Amino acid sequence: APKGVLRIYGRQASWDPSGTSIIYLANLGTEVHRLVPGGTDVILLKSYWEILDAVLSPDGKRLAYTRLATANNPEIYVMDLATKVSKRLTNNAAQDKHVSWSPDGTRLAFLSDRSGKYQVWSMNASTGGGLTQVTHVDDAEEPVWAH
């Protein structure tokens, strides 16, 4: 925690790609923070709607996250950390969530029930195009890229 703070309440913590800070969800899932251990705690993103997950790109310049677009419809967004501009990459009635960056930062894998069952899908990380269903199983789990 930052100096003088005993603890931080958050969830889904993960190291940034450089290993120098921790990204986590706070404030009941409506904020994404970057914590430098023993140093600063900065809010990267605030939202009225709940943020379900967030992960930095391999180069640390973009934040992919899943946020509720309506009361029960999670969609995937990517925010440029320099400009703080977010782009919505999915837009449908399906549950799109659990986003994961490809090692080169060009694609995102995510879990979606758009085919009737939860499957892993991938798409272009900048445009949301090139949508590809990766798995064809009874019930897929959260995707993780192999290096």
URTA-V763833 format. One record per residue. N is the residue number from 0. RES is the residue in three letters. SS is DSSP state (H for helix, E for strand, - for the rest). OMEGA is omega as a letter, one per 20 degrees, with the letter a starting at -180 (NA if undefined). Layout:
# URTA-V763833
N,RES,SS,OMEGA
N,RES,SS,OMEGA
This chain:
# URTA-V763833
0,ALA,-,r
1,PRO,-,a
2,LYS,-,r
3,GLY,-,r
4,VAL,-,a
5,LEU,-,a
6,ARG,-,r
7,ILE,-,r
8,TYR,-,r
9,GLY,-,r
10,ARG,E,r
11,GLN,E,r
12,ALA,E,r
13,SER,E,r
14,TRP,E,r
15,ASP,-,a
16,PRO,-,a
17,SER,-,a
18,GLY,-,a
19,THR,-,r
20,SER,-,a
21,ILE,E,r
22,ILE,E,r
23,TYR,E,r
24,LEU,E,a
25,ALA,E,r
26,ASN,-,r
27,LEU,-,r
28,GLY,-,r
29,THR,-,r
30,GLU,E,r
31,VAL,E,a
32,HIS,E,r
33,ARG,E,a
34,LEU,E,r
35,VAL,-,a
36,PRO,-,a
37,GLY,-,a
38,GLY,-,a
39,THR,-,r
40,ASP,E,a
41,VAL,E,r
42,ILE,E,r
43,LEU,E,a
44,LEU,E,r
45,LYS,E,a
46,SER,-,r
47,TYR,-,r
48,TRP,-,a
49,GLU,-,r
50,ILE,E,a
51,LEU,E,r
52,ASP,E,a
53,ALA,E,a
54,VAL,E,r
55,LEU,E,r
56,SER,-,a
57,PRO,-,r
58,ASP,-,r
59,GLY,-,a
60,LYS,-,a
61,ARG,E,r
62,LEU,E,r
63,ALA,E,a
64,TYR,E,r
65,THR,E,a
66,ARG,E,r
67,LEU,E,r
68,ALA,E,r
69,THR,E,a
70,ALA,-,a
71,ASN,-,a
72,ASN,E,r
73,PRO,E,r
74,GLU,E,a
75,ILE,E,a
76,TYR,E,r
77,VAL,E,r
78,MET,E,r
79,ASP,E,a
80,LEU,-,a
81,ALA,-,a
82,THR,-,a
83,LYS,-,r
84,VAL,E,r
85,SER,E,r
86,LYS,E,r
87,ARG,E,a
88,LEU,-,r
89,THR,-,a
90,ASN,-,a
91,ASN,-,a
92,ALA,-,a
93,ALA,-,r
94,GLN,-,r
95,ASP,E,a
96,LYS,E,r
97,HIS,E,a
98,VAL,E,a
99,SER,E,a
100,TRP,E,r
101,SER,-,a
102,PRO,-,a
103,ASP,-,r
104,GLY,-,a
105,THR,-,a
106,ARG,E,r
107,LEU,E,r
108,ALA,E,r
109,PHE,E,r
110,LEU,E,a
111,SER,E,r
112,ASP,-,a
113,ARG,-,r
114,SER,-,a
115,GLY,-,r
116,LYS,-,r
117,TYR,-,r
118,GLN,E,r
119,VAL,E,r
120,TRP,E,r
121,SER,E,r
122,MET,E,r
123,ASN,E,a
124,ALA,-,r
125,SER,-,a
126,THR,-,a
127,GLY,-,r
128,GLY,-,r
129,GLY,-,a
130,LEU,-,a
131,THR,E,r
132,GLN,E,a
133,VAL,-,a
134,THR,-,r
135,HIS,-,a
136,VAL,-,a
137,ASP,-,a
138,ASP,-,a
139,ALA,-,r
140,GLU,-,a
141,GLU,-,a
142,PRO,-,r
143,VAL,-,r
144,TRP,-,r
145,ALA,-,a
146,HIS,-,NA
